Amino acid sequence: MVEEGSETNTDRSQADEAGGVAELDAIKSQGTALKGLLEFIAQKLVTKPDAVHVTESESDDSSILELRVDKNDLGRVIGKQGRTAKSLRTLLNAAASRANTKVILEIIED
């Protein structure tokens, strides 16, 4: 017995394939959104916003974002006892959880 208003789909294979492709596209676009979010926040924190560079790489189950800033702004991004860096990681993980993915933030010192 089918409830009124509910739809039945007898061919699940097509729905799964279409959903899988759409899911991958959403994850990829989420990665660029996370990169943009990190760039935006970092540029607002530092004194030299032109020196902010974020690179993205993919691992098996997560996205790795590498943040590079000017040497003099490194302390501003890390914060006292790493509080600002921890906050950045929290924001990125909250945004990434919408796509059921993980993100790792690495702050690179040059």
HUQUI-V969574 format. One record per backbone hydrogen bond with DSSP energy under -0.5 kcal/mol. CO is the residue of the C=O (numbers start at 1). NH is the residue of the N-H. E is the energy in kcal/mol with one decimal. If there is no record, write none. Layout:
<<CO & NH & E> <CO & NH & E>>
This chain:
<<3 & 6 & -1.6> <10 & 12 & -0.9> <11 & 15 & -0.8> <12 & 16 & -2.4> <13 & 17 & -2.1> <14 & 18 & -2.3> <15 & 19 & -2.3> <16 & 20 & -2.3> <17 & 21 & -2.1> <18 & 22 & -2.2> <19 & 23 & -2.2> <20 & 24 & -2.1> <21 & 25 & -2.2> <22 & 26 & -2.1> <23 & 27 & -2.1> <24 & 28 & -2.3> <25 & 29 & -2.4> <26 & 30 & -2.0> <27 & 31 & -1.9> <28 & 32 & -1.5> <29 & 33 & -1.8> <30 & 34 & -2.6> <31 & 35 & -2.1> <32 & 36 & -2.2> <33 & 37 & -2.4> <34 & 38 & -2.5> <35 & 39 & -2.4> <36 & 40 & -2.4> <37 & 41 & -2.4> <38 & 42 & -2.6> <39 & 43 & -2.4> <40 & 44 & -1.3> <41 & 45 & -1.1> <42 & 46 & -1.7> <47 & 49 & -0.5> <48 & 51 & -1.6> <49 & 52 & -1.2> <53 & 68 & -2.7> <55 & 66 & -2.9> <57 & 64 & -3.3> <61 & 102 & -0.8> <62 & 59 & -2.8> <63 & 65 & -0.6> <63 & 104 & -2.8> <64 & 57 & -2.4> <64 & 66 & -0.5> <65 & 67 & -0.6> <65 & 106 & -2.9> <66 & 55 & -2.1> <66 & 68 & -0.5> <67 & 108 & -2.7> <68 & 53 & -2.6> <70 & 73 & -1.3> <70 & 74 & -0.6> <71 & 74 & -0.8> <73 & 77 & -1.5> <74 & 78 & -2.0> <75 & 79 & -2.7> <78 & 84 & -0.8> <78 & 85 & -1.8> <79 & 82 & -1.6> <80 & 83 & -1.8> <82 & 86 & -2.2> <83 & 87 & -2.1> <84 & 88 & -2.4> <85 & 89 & -2.3> <86 & 90 & -2.2> <87 & 91 & -2.4> <88 & 92 & -2.4> <89 & 93 & -2.5> <90 & 94 & -2.1> <91 & 95 & -2.1> <92 & 96 & -2.4> <93 & 97 & -1.7> <95 & 98 & -0.8> <96 & 99 & -1.5> <96 & 101 & -1.6> <97 & 100 & -1.2> <102 & 63 & -2.4> <104 & 65 & -3.1> <104 & 106 & -0.6> <106 & 67 & -3.1> <106 & 108 & -0.7> <108 & 69 & -0.6> <108 & 110 & -0.6>>
